[in-house]
Amino acid sequence: MEVRTQLMQSSDENWDPERKHMVWRCESHRSHTSIARYAQYQASSFQESLKEEQEKAQGVQRESDSDSNSSLPSKGGSRRARRTAGHFKTIKFGTNVDLSDERKWRPQLQELTKLPAFARVVSAGNMLSHVGHTILGMNTVQLYMKVPGSRTPGHQENNNFCSVNINIGPGDCEWFATPEEYWGVIHALCEKNNINYLHGSWWPLMDDLM
């Protein structure tokens, strides 16, 4: 399976590799591993994240108050100044696992037949079921294996078809979408930031969208 190495950051942030500036280019380096090995990493990462959340809820701080306070900028200071290389955690995001082989993925594919007809992979009313050949990710199912903080860069769906995304947990997943009529504006913003809209890896900055 394909793995993308990313920086863990909040959804309204996207930092450059030097951790100095907020940018549109989304750093996401590619490698490969097996599903079994990634599953082990995914499970341990999720447990670690749960532990961190519990510690935050209990008010446990990894640094002393004096150290934390001395590192904070003034009230009007930029959020960018608070970020240093040590504050970023590197995470791995498992992407594009093809589930089209019914021999391997029969239980999972059978579960998806319980969806309403408009959302099923195969149905009489779905024209993609009648094209006569496989189109990965459009008339087949793809699995994304995430850890907290994983992100899929911005993109326009193939042929402007609607996609169906289902989160089976554990944990929540957040999706962002832009009405189709704004695609030209997003395209122009990508070009302004030297990003290829169709083939580049990008994550919009909130300030630029407002």
C-alpha positions in Angstrom: 0.0 0.0 0.0 1.0 3.6 -0.6 2.0 5.6 2.5 2.2 9.4 2.8 4.5 10.9 5.4 3.0 14.2 6.7 3.3 16.7 9.5 0.6 16.5 12.1 -1.1 19.9 12.3 -4.5 21.4 12.7 -6.9 21.7 9.7 -6.5 25.5 9.6 -2.7 25.2 9.3 -0.3 24.1 6.6 3.4 24.8 7.2 6.4 24.7 4.9 9.1 22.0 5.5 11.2 24.6 7.5 8.2 25.3 9.7 8.5 29.0 9.2 5.6 30.0 6.8 2.1 28.9 6.1 1.8 27.8 2.5 -0.5 26.2 0.0 1.8 23.3 -1.0 1.0 20.3 1.1 4.2 18.3 1.9 3.3 14.6 1.6 6.2 12.2 0.8 5.4 8.8 -0.7 6.6 5.4 0.3 5.2 1.9 0.5 4.5 -0.8 3.1 2.2 -3.8 3.7 -1.3 -3.4 5.1 -0.3 -5.6 8.1 2.6 -3.4 9.0 0.6 -0.2 8.6 -2.2 -1.6 10.8 0.3 -2.1 13.6 1.5 1.4 13.3 -2.1 2.7 13.1 -3.2 0.9 16.3 -0.2 2.1 18.3 -0.6 5.7 17.0 -4.2 5.8 17.9 -3.5 4.5 21.5 -0.8 7.1 21.8 -3.2 9.9 20.7 -5.8 8.7 23.2 -3.2 8.9 26.0 -2.2 12.4 25.0 -5.9 13.6 24.9 -6.4 12.1 28.4 -3.3 13.8 29.7 -4.6 17.1 28.3 -8.0 16.6 29.9 -6.3 16.0 33.3 -4.2 19.1 33.0 -0.9 17.3 32.7 1.7 19.4 30.9 4.9 18.0 29.4 6.7 21.3 30.1 6.7 23.4 33.2 4.4 26.5 33.3 7.5 28.7 33.4 9.0 27.2 30.3 5.7 27.3 28.4 5.0 30.9 29.3 8.5 32.1 28.4 8.1 30.6 24.9 4.8 32.3 24.1 4.7 35.5 22.1 2.8 38.6 23.2 -0.9 38.5 22.8 -0.8 40.1 19.4 2.1 37.9 18.2 1.8 35.6 15.2 0.8 32.0 15.7 3.7 31.2 13.3 6.3 32.4 15.8 5.1 29.7 18.2 6.0 26.9 15.9 9.5 25.3 16.0 10.6 22.0 14.5 10.3 20.2 17.8 6.6 20.9 18.0 5.7 19.0 14.8 5.0 15.3 14.9 5.6 13.2 11.8 2.7 10.9 10.9 2.1 8.3 8.2 -1.2 8.1 6.2 -2.1 4.9 4.3 -3.8 5.7 1.0 -5.4 4.1 -2.0 -5.8 0.5 -0.9 -7.7 -1.1 -3.8 -10.6 -3.4 -2.5 -11.8 -4.5 -5.9 -10.7 -8.2 -5.4 -13.9 -9.9 -4.1 -11.9 -12.9 -2.9 -9.9 -10.9 -0.5 -12.5 -8.3 0.6 -15.8 -10.1 0.4 -17.0 -9.3 4.0 -16.2 -5.6 3.6 -17.9 -5.4 0.1 -20.9 -7.2 1.4 -21.3 -4.6 4.2 -21.4 -1.9 1.5 -24.4 -3.5 -0.2 -26.5 -2.4 2.8 -26.1 1.2 1.7 -29.0 3.0 -0.1 -29.0 2.3 -3.9 -27.6 5.8 -4.8 -24.5 5.1 -2.7 -23.8 1.5 -3.6 -20.7 0.5 -5.6 -22.9 -1.4 -8.0 -26.5 -0.6 -8.8 -28.8 -0.5 -11.8 -29.1 3.2 -11.6 -25.3 3.8 -11.4 -24.0 4.4 -14.9 -20.5 3.5 -13.7 -21.7 0.0 -13.2 -22.3 -0.3 -17.0 -19.1 0.9 -18.5 -17.6 -2.6 -18.8 -14.3 -2.0 -17.2 -12.7 -1.1 -13.9 -12.1 2.5 -13.0 -10.2 2.5 -9.7 -11.8 4.6 -7.1 -14.9 5.3 -9.2 -16.6 2.0 -9.7 -14.4 0.2 -7.2 -13.8 0.8 -3.5 -10.7 2.3 -2.1 -9.6 2.2 1.6 -7.7 4.9 3.4 -6.1 4.0 6.7 -5.6 7.1 8.8 -4.1 8.1 12.1 -5.1 11.3 13.9 -3.9 14.3 11.9 -3.9 12.6 8.5 -5.1 14.8 5.6 -6.0 14.2 1.9 -4.9 17.2 -0.1 -7.4 19.3 -2.0 -8.7 17.8 -5.3 -11.5 17.9 -7.8 -13.3 14.5 -8.2 -12.7 12.6 -11.5 -15.2 13.9 -14.1 -16.9 15.9 -11.4 -18.6 12.8 -10.1 -19.9 12.8 -6.5 -17.8 10.6 -4.2 -19.1 8.7 -1.2 -16.8 8.8 1.9 -17.6 6.6 4.9 -15.7 6.8 8.2 -15.8 3.5 10.1 -13.7 4.8 13.0 -12.4 4.7 15.6 -12.3 8.4 15.9 -13.9 11.2 13.9 -13.1 12.3 10.3 -13.7 15.8 9.0 -14.4 16.6 5.4 -14.3 20.0 3.6 -16.1 20.7 0.3 -16.5 23.7 -2.0 -19.5 24.2 -4.3 -18.7 23.4 -7.9 -19.2 26.9 -9.1 -16.1 28.1 -7.1 -13.7 25.7 -8.8 -12.3 28.4 -11.0 -11.6 30.6 -8.0 -9.7 27.8 -6.3 -7.8 27.1 -9.6 -6.7 30.7 -9.7 -5.6 30.6 -6.1 -3.5 27.5 -6.8 -1.9 29.2 -9.8 -1.2 32.3 -7.7 0.7 30.0 -5.2 2.5 28.1 -8.0 0.5 25.0 -7.5 -0.9 22.7 -10.2 -4.6 22.6 -9.5 -5.2 19.1 -11.0 -1.9 17.3 -10.2 -0.3 19.3 -7.4 -0.6 18.6 -3.6 -2.2 21.5 -2.0 -4.1 22.6 1.2 -5.8 26.0 1.1 -5.1 28.6 3.7 -8.2 29.8 5.5 -7.2 33.5 5.2 -7.0 33.2 1.4 -10.5 31.7 1.2 -12.2 34.4 3.2 
